[in-house]
């Protein structure tokens, strides 16, 4: 069963700051879409660092912090930051 992914105002603000300052805006947009899709289907996947419902997911050039409410089947993205291809 899928989860609903919602970005908090702070996370959206972070994303917009990253996007507007990026030299490759399509890559930032694609990374956000990819992370949304992964969090929708598998927020607790082994490739994510998740402790007590709080997690981190990275897909360069973007990383996000998130919180999972398994009962409500919702994922809240709480922060976003730029990630270099080397990370």
N, CA, C and O atoms as CSV, one atom per row, in Angstrom:
chain,resi,resn,atom,element,x,y,z
A,1,UNK,N,N,0.844,-1.179,0.000
A,1,UNK,CA,C,0.000,0.000,0.000
A,1,UNK,C,C,0.888,1.241,0.000
A,1,UNK,O,O,1.903,1.289,0.694
A,2,UNK,N,N,0.504,2.223,-0.768
A,2,UNK,CA,C,1.295,3.434,-0.900
A,2,UNK,C,C,1.090,4.386,0.272
A,2,UNK,O,O,0.075,4.348,0.969
A,3,UNK,N,N,2.093,5.241,0.461
A,3,UNK,CA,C,2.035,6.308,1.450
A,3,UNK,C,C,1.767,7.627,0.721
A,3,UNK,O,O,2.103,7.772,-0.455
A,4,UNK,N,N,1.177,8.561,1.409
A,4,UNK,CA,C,1.028,9.918,0.889
A,4,UNK,C,C,2.256,10.701,1.336
A,4,UNK,O,O,2.588,10.709,2.521
A,5,UNK,N,N,2.928,11.354,0.406
A,5,UNK,CA,C,4.124,12.141,0.718
A,5,UNK,C,C,3.749,13.618,0.704
A,5,UNK,O,O,3.182,14.119,-0.267
A,6,UNK,N,N,4.072,14.306,1.793
A,6,UNK,CA,C,3.795,15.740,1.900
A,6,UNK,C,C,5.073,16.461,2.332
A,6,UNK,O,O,5.772,16.016,3.241
A,7,UNK,N,N,5.359,17.552,1.683
A,7,UNK,CA,C,6.512,18.378,2.046
A,7,UNK,C,C,6.032,19.497,2.958
A,7,UNK,O,O,5.062,20.187,2.647
A,8,UNK,N,N,6.718,19.673,4.088
A,8,UNK,CA,C,6.392,20.776,4.983
A,8,UNK,C,C,6.804,22.095,4.322
A,8,UNK,O,O,7.557,22.110,3.348
A,9,UNK,N,N,6.299,23.184,4.867
A,9,UNK,CA,C,6.674,24.499,4.341
A,9,UNK,C,C,8.180,24.706,4.410
A,9,UNK,O,O,8.769,25.260,3.481
A,10,UNK,N,N,8.814,24.268,5.499
A,10,UNK,CA,C,10.269,24.419,5.626
A,10,UNK,C,C,11.001,23.625,4.556
A,10,UNK,O,O,11.963,24.118,3.967
A,11,UNK,N,N,10.555,22.404,4.301
A,11,UNK,CA,C,11.194,21.579,3.281
A,11,UNK,C,C,11.020,22.197,1.894
A,11,UNK,O,O,11.953,22.192,1.090
A,12,UNK,N,N,9.836,22.725,1.614
A,12,UNK,CA,C,9.605,23.372,0.319
A,12,UNK,C,C,10.464,24.613,0.165
A,12,UNK,O,O,10.970,24.897,-0.920
A,13,UNK,N,N,10.627,25.349,1.253
A,13,UNK,CA,C,11.495,26.524,1.221
A,13,UNK,C,C,12.940,26.108,0.942
A,13,UNK,O,O,13.628,26.730,0.132
A,14,UNK,N,N,13.392,25.046,1.624
A,14,UNK,CA,C,14.738,24.516,1.372
A,14,UNK,C,C,14.890,24.126,-0.097
A,14,UNK,O,O,15.874,24.477,-0.749
A,15,UNK,N,N,13.896,23.391,-0.606
A,15,UNK,CA,C,13.945,22.934,-1.996
A,15,UNK,C,C,14.024,24.107,-2.961
A,15,UNK,O,O,14.838,24.095,-3.885
A,16,UNK,N,N,13.198,25.107,-2.760
A,16,UNK,CA,C,13.195,26.256,-3.672
A,16,UNK,C,C,14.526,27.001,-3.637
A,16,UNK,O,O,14.990,27.496,-4.664
A,17,UNK,N,N,15.131,27.080,-2.474
A,17,UNK,CA,C,16.445,27.720,-2.370
A,17,UNK,C,C,17.491,26.920,-3.146
A,17,UNK,O,O,18.315,27.492,-3.860
A,18,UNK,N,N,17.452,25.605,-3.002
A,18,UNK,CA,C,18.379,24.723,-3.723
A,18,UNK,C,C,18.131,24.841,-5.221
A,18,UNK,O,O,19.071,24.974,-6.004
A,19,UNK,N,N,16.869,24.792,-5.614
A,19,UNK,CA,C,16.508,24.812,-7.031
A,19,UNK,C,C,16.926,26.116,-7.693
A,19,UNK,O,O,17.493,26.103,-8.786
A,20,UNK,N,N,16.649,27.249,-7.038
A,20,UNK,CA,C,16.965,28.541,-7.656
A,20,UNK,C,C,18.461,28.796,-7.744
A,20,UNK,O,O,18.913,29.526,-8.626
A,21,UNK,N,N,19.237,28.205,-6.838
A,21,UNK,CA,C,20.685,28.427,-6.871
A,21,UNK,C,C,21.435,27.346,-7.659
A,21,UNK,O,O,22.656,27.414,-7.799
A,22,UNK,N,N,20.718,26.368,-8.165
A,22,UNK,CA,C,21.354,25.260,-8.864
A,22,UNK,C,C,21.729,25.623,-10.295
A,22,UNK,O,O,21.033,26.392,-10.959
A,23,UNK,N,N,22.835,25.060,-10.754
A,23,UNK,CA,C,23.242,25.191,-12.146
A,23,UNK,C,C,22.532,24.148,-13.006
A,23,UNK,O,O,22.558,24.236,-14.234
A,24,UNK,N,N,21.895,23.155,-12.365
A,24,UNK,CA,C,21.210,22.082,-13.085
A,24,UNK,C,C,19.829,21.858,-12.461
A,24,UNK,O,O,19.597,20.866,-11.770
A,25,UNK,N,N,18.936,22.785,-12.713
A,25,UNK,CA,C,17.599,22.716,-12.126
A,25,UNK,C,C,16.829,21.452,-12.521
A,25,UNK,O,O,16.127,20.887,-11.682
A,26,UNK,N,N,16.941,20.993,-13.773
A,26,UNK,CA,C,16.238,19.747,-14.107
A,26,UNK,C,C,16.693,18.556,-13.256
A,26,UNK,O,O,15.883,17.688,-12.933
A,27,UNK,N,N,17.965,18.507,-12.896
A,27,UNK,CA,C,18.467,17.412,-12.055
A,27,UNK,C,C,17.883,17.492,-10.646
A,27,UNK,O,O,17.559,16.465,-10.051
A,28,UNK,N,N,17.750,18.698,-10.115
A,28,UNK,CA,C,17.168,18.878,-8.782
A,28,UNK,C,C,15.694,18.470,-8.805
A,28,UNK,O,O,15.220,17.790,-7.895
A,29,UNK,N,N,14.981,18.880,-9.832
A,29,UNK,CA,C,13.574,18.514,-9.974
A,29,UNK,C,C,13.423,17.000,-10.105
A,29,UNK,O,O,12.555,16.403,-9.467
A,30,UNK,N,N,14.260,16.385,-10.926
A,30,UNK,CA,C,14.196,14.929,-11.122
A,30,UNK,C,C,14.503,14.188,-9.819
A,30,UNK,O,O,13.864,13.179,-9.518
A,31,UNK,N,N,15.465,14.675,-9.052
A,31,UNK,CA,C,15.807,14.038,-7.774
A,31,UNK,C,C,14.630,14.122,-6.799
A,31,UNK,O,O,14.335,13.156,-6.096
A,32,UNK,N,N,13.965,15.268,-6.759
A,32,UNK,CA,C,12.801,15.420,-5.869
A,32,UNK,C,C,11.692,14.460,-6.281
A,32,UNK,O,O,11.057,13.843,-5.427
A,33,UNK,N,N,11.457,14.333,-7.568
A,33,UNK,CA,C,10.421,13.399,-8.049
A,33,UNK,C,C,10.785,11.962,-7.696
A,33,UNK,O,O,9.933,11.191,-7.253
A,34,UNK,N,N,12.041,11.608,-7.891
A,34,UNK,CA,C,12.501,10.254,-7.567
A,34,UNK,C,C,12.314,9.972,-6.073
A,34,UNK,O,O,11.784,8.925,-5.700
A,35,UNK,N,N,12.744,10.901,-5.223
A,35,UNK,CA,C,12.604,10.713,-3.779
A,35,UNK,C,C,11.138,10.610,-3.377
A,35,UNK,O,O,10.788,9.795,-2.524
A,36,UNK,N,N,10.284,11.419,-3.974
A,36,UNK,CA,C,8.849,11.319,-3.699
A,36,UNK,C,C,8.326,9.920,-4.032
A,36,UNK,O,O,7.589,9.321,-3.248
A,37,UNK,N,N,8.710,9.414,-5.189
A,37,UNK,CA,C,8.245,8.091,-5.618
A,37,UNK,C,C,8.739,6.995,-4.683
A,37,UNK,O,O,7.974,6.101,-4.321
A,38,UNK,N,N,9.996,7.053,-4.292
A,38,UNK,CA,C,10.557,6.044,-3.394
A,38,UNK,C,C,9.889,6.116,-2.024
A,38,UNK,O,O,9.531,5.086,-1.453
A,39,UNK,N,N,9.720,7.315,-1.499
A,39,UNK,CA,C,9.093,7.466,-0.180
A,39,UNK,C,C,7.623,7.064,-0.204
A,39,UNK,O,O,7.088,6.593,0.800
A,40,UNK,N,N,6.983,7.246,-1.331
A,40,UNK,CA,C,5.587,6.839,-1.465
A,40,UNK,C,C,5.441,5.320,-1.360
A,40,UNK,O,O,4.482,4.822,-0.770
A,41,UNK,N,N,6.391,4.596,-1.932
A,41,UNK,CA,C,6.301,3.138,-1.994
A,41,UNK,C,C,7.040,2.446,-0.853
A,41,UNK,O,O,6.522,1.499,-0.262
A,42,UNK,N,N,8.253,2.917,-0.541
A,42,UNK,CA,C,9.094,2.233,0.446
A,42,UNK,C,C,9.813,3.195,1.388
A,42,UNK,O,O,11.040,3.281,1.330
A,43,UNK,N,N,9.111,3.913,2.243
A,43,UNK,CA,C,9.806,4.877,3.104
A,43,UNK,C,C,10.725,4.219,4.134
A,43,UNK,O,O,11.662,4.854,4.617
A,44,UNK,N,N,10.470,2.975,4.470
A,44,UNK,CA,C,11.290,2.297,5.475
A,44,UNK,C,C,12.268,1.316,4.834
A,44,UNK,O,O,12.686,0.351,5.475
A,45,UNK,N,N,12.625,1.548,3.604
A,45,UNK,CA,C,13.540,0.664,2.887
A,45,UNK,C,C,14.928,0.692,3.522
A,45,UNK,O,O,15.329,1.692,4.117
A,46,UNK,N,N,15.643,-0.397,3.391
A,46,UNK,CA,C,16.969,-0.527,4.008
A,46,UNK,C,C,17.972,0.499,3.504
A,46,UNK,O,O,18.948,0.785,4.197
A,47,UNK,N,N,17.761,1.061,2.321
A,47,UNK,CA,C,18.733,2.040,1.807
A,47,UNK,C,C,18.585,3.402,2.481
A,47,UNK,O,O,19.440,4.273,2.320
A,48,UNK,N,N,17.505,3.584,3.231
A,48,UNK,CA,C,17.309,4.823,3.974
A,48,UNK,C,C,17.733,4.621,5.422
A,48,UNK,O,O,17.570,3.540,5.988
A,49,UNK,N,N,18.263,5.651,5.994
A,49,UNK,CA,C,18.568,5.612,7.419
A,49,UNK,C,C,17.296,6.042,8.153
A,49,UNK,O,O,16.894,7.203,8.073
A,50,UNK,N,N,16.666,5.108,8.865
A,50,UNK,CA,C,15.424,5.413,9.567
A,50,UNK,C,C,15.515,4.901,10.995
A,50,UNK,O,O,15.795,3.725,11.229
A,51,UNK,N,N,15.275,5.796,11.946
A,51,UNK,CA,C,15.252,5.437,13.360
A,51,UNK,C,C,13.988,6.031,13.965
A,51,UNK,O,O,13.772,7.243,13.929
A,52,UNK,N,N,13.161,5.156,14.522
A,52,UNK,CA,C,11.904,5.576,15.174
A,52,UNK,C,C,11.044,6.465,14.288
A,52,UNK,O,O,10.442,7.432,14.755
A,53,UNK,N,N,10.995,6.128,13.010
A,53,UNK,CA,C,10.144,6.857,12.082
A,53,UNK,C,C,10.781,8.056,11.424
A,53,UNK,O,O,10.225,8.599,10.470
A,54,UNK,N,N,11.948,8.490,11.914
A,54,UNK,CA,C,12.645,9.623,11.321
A,54,UNK,C,C,13.742,9.093,10.409
A,54,UNK,O,O,14.491,8.193,10.791
A,55,UNK,N,N,13.839,9.652,9.198
A,55,UNK,CA,C,14.810,9.103,8.267
A,55,UNK,C,C,15.447,10.138,7.367
A,55,UNK,O,O,15.101,11.320,7.377
A,56,UNK,N,N,16.391,9.644,6.589
A,56,UNK,CA,C,17.122,10.428,5.611
A,56,UNK,C,C,17.190,9.635,4.315
A,56,UNK,O,O,17.444,8.430,4.328
A,57,UNK,N,N,16.964,10.304,3.212
A,57,UNK,CA,C,17.093,9.677,1.897
A,57,UNK,C,C,17.878,10.625,1.004
A,57,UNK,O,O,17.706,11.842,1.063
A,58,UNK,N,N,18.741,10.049,0.179
A,58,UNK,CA,C,19.593,10.857,-0.694
A,58,UNK,C,C,19.527,10.327,-2.116
A,58,UNK,O,O,19.623,9.125,-2.362
A,59,UNK,N,N,19.363,11.249,-3.035
A,59,UNK,CA,C,19.483,10.964,-4.469
A,59,UNK,C,C,20.072,12.234,-5.076
A,59,UNK,O,O,19.359,13.204,-5.331
A,60,UNK,N,N,21.382,12.210,-5.301
A,60,UNK,CA,C,22.084,13.419,-5.757
A,60,UNK,C,C,21.368,14.004,-6.978
A,60,UNK,O,O,20.988,13.289,-7.905
A,61,UNK,N,N,21.205,15.295,-6.944
A,61,UNK,CA,C,21.831,16.311,-6.097
A,61,UNK,C,C,20.974,16.775,-4.909
A,61,UNK,O,O,21.057,17.933,-4.499
A,62,UNK,N,N,20.153,15.869,-4.360
A,62,UNK,CA,C,19.241,16.290,-3.302
A,62,UNK,C,C,19.179,15.252,-2.193
A,62,UNK,O,O,19.172,14.048,-2.446
A,63,UNK,N,N,19.135,15.739,-0.966
A,63,UNK,CA,C,18.921,14.877,0.188
A,63,UNK,C,C,17.742,15.427,0.972
A,63,UNK,O,O,17.492,16.632,0.966
A,64,UNK,N,N,17.008,14.531,1.658
A,64,UNK,CA,C,15.859,14.972,2.448
A,64,UNK,C,C,15.822,14.248,3.788
A,64,UNK,O,O,16.275,13.110,3.912
A,65,UNK,N,N,15.280,14.924,4.773
A,65,UNK,CA,C,14.911,14.313,6.045
A,65,UNK,C,C,13.408,14.103,5.989
A,65,UNK,O,O,12.680,14.901,5.398
A,66,UNK,N,N,12.949,13.022,6.607
A,66,UNK,CA,C,11.523,12.747,6.589
A,66,UNK,C,C,11.089,12.042,7.862
A,66,UNK,O,O,11.908,11.519,8.618
A,67,UNK,N,N,9.779,12.040,8.080
A,67,UNK,CA,C,9.172,11.357,9.207
A,67,UNK,C,C,8.038,10.511,8.665
A,67,UNK,O,O,7.248,10.979,7.843
A,68,UNK,N,N,7.950,9.263,9.120
A,68,UNK,CA,C,6.938,8.327,8.633
A,68,UNK,C,C,5.894,8.073,9.709
A,68,UNK,O,O,6.222,7.739,10.848
A,69,UNK,N,N,4.636,8.236,9.333
A,69,UNK,CA,C,3.513,7.863,10.188
A,69,UNK,C,C,2.906,6.622,9.539
A,69,UNK,O,O,2.080,6.726,8.632
A,70,UNK,N,N,3.321,5.451,10.009
A,70,UNK,CA,C,2.885,4.188,9.416
A,70,UNK,C,C,1.390,3.958,9.587
A,70,UNK,O,O,0.753,3.387,8.702
A,71,UNK,N,N,0.823,4.388,10.697
A,71,UNK,CA,C,-0.607,4.179,10.937
A,71,UNK,C,C,-1.431,4.940,9.897
A,71,UNK,O,O,-2.383,4.396,9.337
A,72,UNK,N,N,-1.068,6.189,9.642
A,72,UNK,CA,C,-1.789,7.023,8.673
A,72,UNK,C,C,-1.276,6.830,7.248
A,72,UNK,O,O,-1.858,7.367,6.305
A,73,UNK,N,N,-0.180,6.060,7.078
A,73,UNK,CA,C,0.426,5.830,5.764
A,73,UNK,C,C,0.812,7.155,5.103
A,73,UNK,O,O,0.525,7.404,3.932
A,74,UNK,N,N,1.486,8.005,5.915
A,74,UNK,CA,C,1.933,9.315,5.429
A,74,UNK,C,C,3.422,9.479,5.690
A,74,UNK,O,O,3.960,8.974,6.675
A,75,UNK,N,N,4.069,10.194,4.788
A,75,UNK,CA,C,5.476,10.551,4.936
A,75,UNK,C,C,5.554,12.065,4.848
A,75,UNK,O,O,5.037,12.673,3.911
A,76,UNK,N,N,6.206,12.665,5.833
A,76,UNK,CA,C,6.374,14.116,5.855
A,76,UNK,C,C,7.841,14.443,5.607
A,76,UNK,O,O,8.698,14.103,6.423
A,77,UNK,N,N,8.137,15.096,4.492
A,77,UNK,CA,C,9.492,15.565,4.217
A,77,UNK,C,C,9.651,16.856,5.001
A,77,UNK,O,O,8.889,17.805,4.821
A,78,UNK,N,N,10.663,16.878,5.882
A,78,UNK,CA,C,10.807,18.004,6.804
A,78,UNK,C,C,11.957,18.945,6.467
A,78,UNK,O,O,11.985,20.080,6.943
A,79,UNK,N,N,12.905,18.489,5.653
A,79,UNK,CA,C,14.043,19.326,5.275
A,79,UNK,C,C,14.653,18.786,3.991
A,79,UNK,O,O,14.514,17.604,3.675
A,80,UNK,N,N,15.325,19.658,3.259
A,80,UNK,CA,C,16.032,19.265,2.040
A,80,UNK,C,C,17.360,19.992,2.005
A,80,UNK,O,O,17.480,21.104,2.521
A,81,UNK,N,N,18.357,19.368,1.399
A,81,UNK,CA,C,19.661,19.991,1.289
A,81,UNK,C,C,20.341,19.515,0.017
A,81,UNK,O,O,20.021,18.444,-0.499
A,82,UNK,N,N,21.294,20.319,-0.497
A,82,UNK,CA,C,22.015,19.912,-1.702
A,82,UNK,C,C,23.026,18.810,-1.404
A,82,UNK,O,O,23.634,18.782,-0.334
A,83,UNK,N,N,23.194,17.916,-2.349
A,83,UNK,CA,C,24.154,16.811,-2.217
A,83,UNK,C,C,25.013,16.813,-3.472
A,83,UNK,O,O,24.500,16.921,-4.586
A,84,UNK,N,N,26.314,16.693,-3.285
A,84,UNK,CA,C,27.192,16.622,-4.459
A,84,UNK,C,C,27.148,15.205,-5.007
A,84,UNK,O,O,26.801,14.264,-4.293
A,85,UNK,N,N,27.496,15.060,-6.262
A,85,UNK,CA,C,27.501,13.745,-6.917
A,85,UNK,C,C,28.475,12.788,-6.232
A,85,UNK,O,O,28.326,11.572,-6.350
A,86,UNK,N,N,29.464,13.316,-5.522
A,86,UNK,CA,C,30.489,12.493,-4.875
A,86,UNK,C,C,30.013,11.856,-3.578
A,86,UNK,O,O,30.638,10.916,-3.086
A,87,UNK,N,N,28.913,12.357,-3.016
A,87,UNK,CA,C,28.446,11.862,-1.707
A,87,UNK,C,C,27.623,10.611,-1.849
A,87,UNK,O,O,27.153,10.065,-0.851
